[in-house]
């Protein structure tokens, strides 16, 4: 009965769109399961409150990158350990058990009910539309509605807050050396990691508008990546300066996920097929060296002792299949199924739904805590839910979101034992912003979603990783991280 009612509702809605019965405000783009429709969203009210942003960093000890607990001094032992020896894992070695928007008004909260079929497949990449001179194809703020889940109530204010956060990031984290650029891991550390390249490239795509295109910065970040590649054609995960070369530090898979996705999005934002060609070349190396034949991810190209749930990026796998068409079955089926199975096992271990930093190949947690690695997992699942309506992502996010919604944003701190008990008291956007993304599946959690975003904004300018999480998660829940491949279809 529920399915029939749902189907009837959407059939009526579709006919309404066809005959133009929506009211008079400008339309909002809706990307639903890789299809695009247009919706009038004038019926909801915008929140007009202004949030106070602190100009200072968060309290001492709250940063994974600028506090003593997460020291990023590059030593020979760290370089030899490789990317798997994250700064987050060391203290717990003995723990056991883990303006150009589509619409000027805001969309009303959407129902969390999704179609029975959730495996949306992109069969091939749509053609790239060249951008007009000095312009981009999808200027910030996009303010898109994804057609799945809920988003921030006040997208207009959120876009302004995000722009402020990005301006700080660009001024303080983005560093250039002639034709190269990278994101500095710690202030004045001269340390640059591959994941930062991926974060930076995504930001340059999504924050570009018709007044300022960040294509030049994007290209310099990509140039750094390529110059720092190892023999496998993958960037070495860490450098001690802005002079990239093959330092044999080996690669980390999480970086490749975001870099490859950023290249695909750049093709549609900047209107240049060269980025799709680059993505296809990179994905060949990723598949060969950072994934098992079964489709399960490896944490890097030089080791495979354990798995990292936050390295799993199912929404990206669908994009990869559309670009790397010769291996579409690998991405759409093998990688998707193997890695979702791991996440489902990991999610099921604790009633909170908190993911582990590291797991074995089956998904059984190895650390029993949600820390600076695991924090990215909800964001990646929210991408697949928002963009493609994935039911598995929805289920895991809903479970985690039930626990998060019971906690005040002002007291959300990490690292967190997966039972829900705090381990450290780091109150920053690594925990506030990432856990916020678990709240997007239920309309009843709209107020809590807004609360968590407001708290992340109130934390002000933060350290590299925290600021990265604030911006990337904020882009997603505000409708400013749409699937540009779908918009270009």
C-alpha positions as CSV (number, residue, x, y, z in Angstrom):
1,X,0.0,0.0,0.0
2,X,2.8,2.4,0.9
3,X,4.5,1.8,-2.4
4,X,1.3,2.5,-4.3
5,X,0.6,5.7,-2.4
6,X,4.2,6.8,-3.0
7,X,4.0,6.0,-6.7
8,X,0.7,7.8,-7.1
9,X,2.1,10.8,-5.3
10,X,5.1,11.1,-7.6
11,X,3.0,10.5,-10.7
12,X,0.7,13.4,-9.7
13,X,3.7,15.5,-8.9
14,X,5.3,14.7,-12.3
15,X,2.1,15.7,-14.2
16,X,1.9,18.9,-12.2
17,X,5.4,19.8,-13.3
18,X,4.6,19.0,-16.9
19,X,1.6,21.3,-17.0
20,X,3.3,24.1,-15.2
21,X,1.1,24.2,-12.1
22,X,3.8,25.2,-9.8
23,X,3.6,28.8,-8.6
24,X,5.4,31.9,-9.5
25,X,8.9,32.0,-8.0
26,X,12.1,31.1,-10.0
27,X,12.7,27.3,-10.3
28,X,15.1,25.2,-8.3
29,X,17.1,22.5,-10.0
30,X,16.3,19.0,-8.6
31,X,18.7,16.2,-9.2
32,X,16.9,13.0,-8.3
33,X,18.4,9.6,-9.0
34,X,20.4,11.1,-11.8
35,X,17.3,12.7,-13.4
36,X,16.7,16.5,-13.5
37,X,13.4,18.2,-13.0
38,X,12.4,21.7,-12.0
39,X,10.5,22.5,-8.8
40,X,9.0,25.7,-7.4
41,X,10.2,26.0,-3.8
42,X,8.6,29.3,-2.9
43,X,6.3,27.8,-0.3
44,X,8.8,27.5,2.5
45,X,10.1,30.3,4.8
46,X,13.7,31.2,5.0
47,X,15.5,31.7,8.2
48,X,16.8,35.2,8.5
49,X,18.9,34.9,11.6
50,X,22.5,36.0,11.3
51,X,25.1,33.8,12.9
52,X,28.0,35.2,14.8
53,X,31.3,33.9,13.5
54,X,34.2,33.8,15.9
55,X,37.4,35.1,14.4
56,X,39.5,33.0,16.6
57,X,40.4,29.3,16.4
58,X,38.7,26.8,18.6
59,X,40.0,26.0,22.1
60,X,43.4,24.5,22.7
61,X,43.6,20.8,22.1
62,X,40.6,20.6,19.8
63,X,42.4,20.3,16.5
64,X,43.7,17.1,14.9
65,X,46.2,19.1,13.0
66,X,47.2,22.1,15.2
67,X,47.1,20.6,18.7
68,X,49.7,18.5,20.5
69,X,47.4,15.5,20.3
70,X,47.6,15.5,16.5
71,X,51.1,16.7,15.8
72,X,52.0,16.8,12.1
73,X,55.8,17.2,12.3
74,X,57.1,15.2,9.4
75,X,59.7,12.7,10.6
76,X,61.5,9.9,8.9
77,X,59.6,7.4,10.8
78,X,56.2,8.8,9.7
79,X,57.3,8.9,6.1
80,X,58.4,5.3,6.2
81,X,55.2,4.2,8.0
82,X,53.1,5.4,5.1
83,X,49.6,7.0,5.0
84,X,48.1,4.2,7.1
85,X,49.9,5.3,10.2
86,X,47.6,8.3,10.7
87,X,48.2,10.7,13.5
88,X,44.9,9.8,14.9
89,X,45.7,6.2,15.4
90,X,48.8,6.5,17.4
91,X,47.4,7.5,20.8
92,X,45.0,4.6,20.7
93,X,47.3,1.7,19.9
94,X,46.3,-0.2,23.0
95,X,42.5,0.4,22.8
96,X,40.4,-2.5,22.0
97,X,36.7,-3.5,21.4
98,X,36.3,0.9,17.7
99,X,24.0,35.3,-6.1
100,X,23.8,32.9,-9.0
101,X,21.5,30.5,-7.3
102,X,18.9,28.4,-9.0
103,X,16.3,29.9,-6.7
104,X,16.0,32.9,-4.3
105,X,13.7,30.9,-2.0
106,X,14.3,27.7,-0.1
107,X,12.9,24.3,-0.7
108,X,10.5,22.9,1.9
109,X,11.9,19.9,3.8
110,X,11.4,16.8,1.7
111,X,10.1,13.4,2.7
112,X,12.8,10.8,3.5
113,X,10.7,8.1,1.6
114,X,12.7,6.9,-1.4
115,X,11.9,4.7,-4.5
116,X,12.2,1.0,-4.0
117,X,15.0,0.9,-6.6
118,X,17.9,2.9,-5.3
119,X,20.8,1.7,-7.6
120,X,20.9,4.6,-10.0
121,X,23.4,3.8,-12.7
122,X,25.0,6.4,-15.1
123,X,25.7,4.5,-18.3
124,X,28.0,7.1,-19.9
125,X,29.3,10.5,-19.2
126,X,27.3,13.2,-20.9
127,X,29.0,15.6,-23.3
128,X,30.9,18.5,-21.8
129,X,29.5,22.0,-22.6
130,X,32.2,24.6,-23.1
131,X,31.9,27.5,-20.6
132,X,31.5,31.0,-22.0
133,X,34.7,33.1,-21.8
134,X,35.4,34.1,-18.2
135,X,32.4,32.1,-17.0
136,X,31.7,28.7,-15.5
137,X,28.7,26.5,-16.2
138,X,27.4,26.1,-12.6
139,X,28.3,29.2,-10.6
140,X,28.3,29.3,-6.9
141,X,26.0,29.2,-5.1
142,X,24.2,26.4,-6.9
143,X,21.6,26.1,-4.1
144,X,20.4,22.8,-5.7
145,X,17.8,20.5,-4.3
146,X,18.8,16.9,-4.6
147,X,15.4,15.4,-4.6
148,X,16.4,13.1,-1.6
149,X,16.4,14.0,2.0
150,X,16.5,17.4,3.7
151,X,18.9,20.4,3.5
152,X,19.6,23.5,5.5
153,X,16.6,25.7,6.0
154,X,18.4,28.9,5.1
155,X,20.5,28.2,2.0
156,X,21.1,31.8,1.2
157,X,22.8,32.5,4.6
158,X,24.6,29.2,4.5
159,X,26.1,30.2,1.1
160,X,27.4,33.4,2.6
161,X,28.9,31.6,5.6
162,X,30.5,29.0,3.3
163,X,32.1,31.7,1.2
164,X,33.6,33.3,4.3
165,X,35.0,29.9,5.5
166,X,36.4,29.3,2.0
167,X,38.0,32.7,1.8
168,X,39.9,32.0,5.1
169,X,40.9,28.6,3.7
170,X,42.2,30.1,0.5
171,X,44.2,32.8,2.3
172,X,45.6,30.5,5.0
173,X,45.8,26.9,3.8
174,X,46.2,27.2,0.0
175,X,49.9,27.7,-0.9
176,X,51.5,28.3,-4.3
177,X,55.0,27.8,-5.7
178,X,55.0,29.0,-9.3
179,X,53.0,26.4,-11.2
180,X,52.3,24.2,-8.2
181,X,49.9,24.6,-5.3
182,X,48.9,22.5,-2.3
183,X,47.0,22.7,1.0
184,X,49.2,23.1,4.1
185,X,48.4,20.6,6.7
186,X,49.5,22.6,9.7
187,X,50.1,26.3,10.0
188,X,53.8,27.1,9.1
189,X,54.5,23.3,9.0
190,X,55.5,23.2,5.3
191,X,53.7,19.8,5.3
192,X,51.4,18.9,2.4
193,X,49.3,15.7,2.1
194,X,47.5,14.2,-0.9
195,X,44.1,14.3,0.8
196,X,44.4,18.1,0.9
197,X,44.9,18.2,-2.8
198,X,41.6,16.4,-3.2
199,X,39.8,18.7,-0.8
200,X,41.2,21.8,-2.5
201,X,40.3,20.6,-6.0
202,X,36.7,20.0,-5.0
203,X,36.5,23.4,-3.4
204,X,37.9,25.2,-6.5
205,X,35.2,23.5,-8.6
206,X,32.3,24.3,-6.4
207,X,33.2,27.8,-5.3
208,X,33.9,29.1,-8.8
209,X,31.4,31.7,-10.0
210,X,31.1,34.1,-12.9
211,X,33.1,36.8,-11.1
212,X,35.9,34.5,-9.9
213,X,36.8,31.2,-11.5
214,X,39.2,29.1,-9.5
215,X,40.3,27.1,-12.5
216,X,43.9,28.4,-12.3
217,X,44.1,27.3,-8.7
218,X,42.5,23.9,-9.6
219,X,45.1,23.4,-12.3
220,X,48.0,24.2,-9.9
221,X,46.8,21.7,-7.4
222,X,46.4,19.1,-10.1
223,X,49.9,19.9,-11.3
224,X,51.3,19.3,-7.8
225,X,49.5,15.9,-7.7
226,X,51.0,14.8,-11.1
227,X,54.5,16.0,-10.3
228,X,54.3,14.1,-7.0
229,X,53.3,10.8,-8.6
230,X,55.1,7.5,-7.9
231,X,55.8,4.7,-10.3
232,X,52.2,3.6,-10.1
233,X,50.9,7.0,-11.4
234,X,49.5,7.9,-7.9
235,X,50.6,10.8,-5.8
236,X,52.8,10.1,-2.8
237,X,50.8,10.9,0.2
238,X,53.1,13.5,2.0
239,X,55.6,16.2,1.1
240,X,57.7,18.4,3.3
241,X,57.8,21.3,0.8
242,X,56.1,22.7,-2.3
243,X,58.5,20.9,-4.7
244,X,56.8,17.6,-5.6
245,X,58.7,14.6,-6.9
246,X,58.6,10.9,-6.4
247,X,59.7,10.6,-2.8
248,X,58.5,7.0,-2.5
249,X,56.1,7.7,0.4
250,X,53.4,5.7,-1.4
251,X,49.8,6.7,-2.1
252,X,46.7,6.9,0.1
253,X,43.4,5.9,-1.5
254,X,41.2,8.5,0.1
255,X,43.0,11.2,-1.9
256,X,42.5,9.5,-5.2
257,X,38.8,9.3,-4.6
258,X,38.4,13.0,-4.2
259,X,40.9,14.0,-6.9
260,X,39.3,11.7,-9.5
261,X,35.8,13.0,-8.6
262,X,37.1,16.6,-8.7
263,X,38.5,16.1,-12.2
264,X,35.1,14.8,-13.4
265,X,33.3,17.7,-11.9
266,X,35.8,20.2,-13.2
267,X,35.1,19.0,-16.8
268,X,31.5,20.1,-16.4
269,X,32.2,23.2,-14.4
270,X,35.0,24.6,-16.6
271,X,33.8,23.0,-19.8
272,X,37.0,21.1,-20.8
273,X,37.2,17.5,-21.8
274,X,40.8,17.3,-20.8
275,X,39.8,16.8,-17.2
276,X,37.7,13.7,-18.2
277,X,40.7,12.3,-20.0
278,X,42.9,12.9,-17.0
279,X,40.3,11.2,-14.7
280,X,40.2,8.2,-16.9
281,X,44.0,7.8,-16.8
282,X,44.0,8.2,-13.1
283,X,41.2,5.7,-12.6
284,X,43.1,3.1,-14.5
285,X,45.9,3.3,-11.9
286,X,43.5,3.5,-9.0
287,X,41.7,0.3,-10.0
288,X,45.0,-1.5,-10.6
289,X,46.8,-0.5,-7.5
290,X,44.3,0.6,-4.9
291,X,41.5,-1.9,-5.3
292,X,41.4,-5.7,-5.0
293,X,40.1,-7.7,-7.9
294,X,37.0,-8.4,-5.8
295,X,36.3,-4.6,-5.8
296,X,37.2,-4.1,-2.1
297,X,39.3,-1.0,-1.6
298,X,42.9,-1.0,-0.4
299,X,44.1,1.8,1.9
300,X,47.0,2.5,-0.4
301,X,49.0,1.2,-3.3
302,X,51.7,-0.3,-1.1
303,X,49.9,-2.0,1.7
304,X,46.6,-3.8,2.5
305,X,46.8,-4.9,6.1
306,X,43.4,-3.3,7.1
307,X,40.6,-1.3,5.6
308,X,39.4,2.3,6.2
309,X,35.6,2.8,6.0
310,X,36.1,6.5,5.3
311,X,38.0,5.7,2.1
312,X,34.8,4.2,0.6
313,X,33.1,6.7,-1.7
314,X,30.2,4.9,-3.4
315,X,28.7,8.0,-5.1
316,X,32.1,8.5,-6.8
317,X,32.1,4.9,-8.0
318,X,29.0,5.7,-10.1
319,X,30.8,8.6,-11.7
320,X,33.9,6.5,-12.3
321,X,31.8,3.9,-14.1
322,X,30.5,6.6,-16.5
323,X,34.1,7.8,-17.3
324,X,36.0,4.5,-17.1
325,X,33.4,2.8,-19.3
326,X,35.6,-0.2,-20.0
327,X,35.5,-1.0,-16.3
328,X,31.9,0.1,-15.6
329,X,30.9,-3.3,-14.2
330,X,33.9,-3.2,-11.8
331,X,32.8,0.2,-10.4
332,X,29.0,-0.2,-10.5
333,X,28.9,-3.8,-9.2
334,X,32.2,-5.1,-7.7
335,X,33.4,-2.0,-5.9
336,X,29.9,-1.0,-5.0
337,X,28.8,-4.3,-3.5
338,X,32.1,-5.2,-1.7
339,X,32.5,-1.9,0.0
340,X,28.9,-1.4,0.9
341,X,29.0,-4.9,2.5
342,X,32.0,-3.7,4.6
343,X,30.2,-0.5,5.7
344,X,27.0,-2.4,6.6
345,X,28.9,-4.8,8.8
346,X,30.7,-1.9,10.5
347,X,27.6,0.1,11.0
348,X,25.8,-2.9,12.6
349,X,28.4,-3.4,15.4
350,X,27.1,-0.7,17.7
351,X,23.7,0.7,18.4
352,X,24.9,4.2,17.8
353,X,25.8,3.5,14.1
354,X,29.2,5.1,14.6
355,X,31.8,3.9,12.2
356,X,35.3,2.8,13.1
357,X,38.5,4.4,12.0
358,X,39.8,1.1,10.7
359,X,38.3,-2.4,10.1
360,X,39.3,-5.8,8.8
361,X,38.3,-6.9,5.3
362,X,34.8,-8.0,6.5
363,X,34.1,-4.7,8.1
364,X,34.7,-5.7,11.7
365,X,36.1,-2.7,13.6
366,X,39.7,-2.8,14.8
367,X,39.8,0.4,16.9
368,X,36.3,0.8,18.4
369,X,36.3,4.6,18.1
370,X,35.0,7.2,15.7
371,X,37.9,9.5,15.2
372,X,39.6,11.8,12.6
373,X,39.5,9.0,9.9
374,X,36.0,7.7,10.5
375,X,34.6,11.2,10.5
376,X,34.5,11.3,6.7
377,X,32.2,8.3,6.3
378,X,28.8,10.0,6.9
379,X,29.7,12.7,4.4
380,X,30.5,10.1,1.7
381,X,27.3,8.2,2.4
382,X,25.3,11.4,2.4
383,X,26.7,12.1,-1.1
384,X,25.3,8.8,-2.4
385,X,22.0,9.3,-0.6
386,X,21.6,12.9,-1.9
387,X,22.8,12.3,-5.5
388,X,21.4,8.8,-6.1
389,X,18.9,8.0,-3.4
390,X,20.9,4.9,-2.3
391,X,18.8,2.9,0.3
392,X,21.8,1.4,2.0
393,X,23.3,4.8,2.6
394,X,19.9,6.0,3.8
395,X,19.6,3.1,6.3
396,X,23.0,3.7,7.8
397,X,22.7,7.4,8.0
398,X,19.3,7.1,9.6
399,X,20.7,4.9,12.3
400,X,23.6,7.2,13.0
401,X,21.3,10.2,12.8
402,X,19.1,8.8,15.5
403,X,22.0,8.9,17.9
404,X,23.3,12.3,16.7
405,X,19.9,13.9,17.0
406,X,19.8,13.0,20.7
407,X,23.0,15.1,21.3
408,X,23.3,18.8,21.5
409,X,25.6,20.2,18.8
410,X,27.3,22.4,21.4
411,X,28.6,19.3,23.3
412,X,29.4,17.1,20.3
413,X,33.1,16.3,20.7
414,X,35.5,13.6,19.7
415,X,37.2,11.2,19.5
416,X,34.1,9.1,20.4
417,X,34.0,5.5,21.5
418,X,31.5,3.7,19.2
419,X,29.3,3.0,22.2
420,X,28.8,6.8,22.3
421,X,31.1,7.6,25.2
422,X,33.5,10.4,24.7
423,X,37.3,9.7,24.6
424,X,38.7,13.1,23.8
425,X,37.0,16.5,24.2
426,X,37.8,17.9,20.8
427,X,34.9,20.1,20.0
428,X,35.4,21.1,16.3
429,X,34.0,20.6,12.9
430,X,35.6,17.2,12.4
431,X,32.8,15.9,14.6
432,X,30.1,18.6,14.5
433,X,30.0,19.0,10.7
434,X,30.6,15.4,9.7
435,X,28.0,14.0,12.1
436,X,25.6,16.7,10.8
437,X,25.5,14.9,7.5
438,X,23.9,11.9,9.2
439,X,20.8,14.0,9.9
440,X,19.7,14.5,6.3
441,X,17.4,11.5,5.8
442,X,14.5,12.5,8.1
443,X,12.4,15.6,7.9
444,X,11.8,15.4,11.6
445,X,15.5,16.2,12.1
446,X,15.4,19.6,10.2
447,X,15.8,21.6,13.4
448,X,18.7,19.5,14.6
449,X,20.4,19.7,11.1
450,X,20.3,23.5,11.3
451,X,21.5,23.4,14.9
452,X,24.6,21.4,13.9
453,X,25.4,23.7,11.0
454,X,25.0,26.8,13.2
455,X,27.4,25.3,15.7
456,X,30.0,24.5,13.0
457,X,29.8,28.1,11.8
458,X,30.1,29.4,15.4
459,X,33.4,27.5,15.8
460,X,34.9,30.2,13.4
461,X,38.2,29.7,11.6
462,X,39.6,26.3,12.3
463,X,42.7,24.1,11.5
464,X,43.2,22.5,8.1
465,X,41.2,19.3,8.6
466,X,38.5,20.8,10.6
467,X,38.0,23.7,8.2
468,X,38.0,21.2,5.3
469,X,35.2,19.2,6.9
470,X,33.2,22.3,7.8
471,X,33.4,23.5,4.1
472,X,32.8,20.1,2.4
473,X,30.0,19.0,4.6
474,X,28.5,22.5,4.5
475,X,28.6,22.6,0.7
476,X,26.8,19.2,0.6
477,X,23.9,20.0,3.0
478,X,23.3,23.4,1.6
479,X,22.8,22.2,-2.0
480,X,26.2,23.5,-3.1
481,X,27.8,20.2,-3.9
482,X,25.5,18.9,-6.7
483,X,26.4,16.1,-9.1
484,X,27.5,18.3,-12.0
485,X,27.5,15.3,-14.3
486,X,23.8,14.9,-13.7
487,X,23.2,18.6,-14.2
488,X,25.0,18.4,-17.5
489,X,22.9,15.5,-18.8
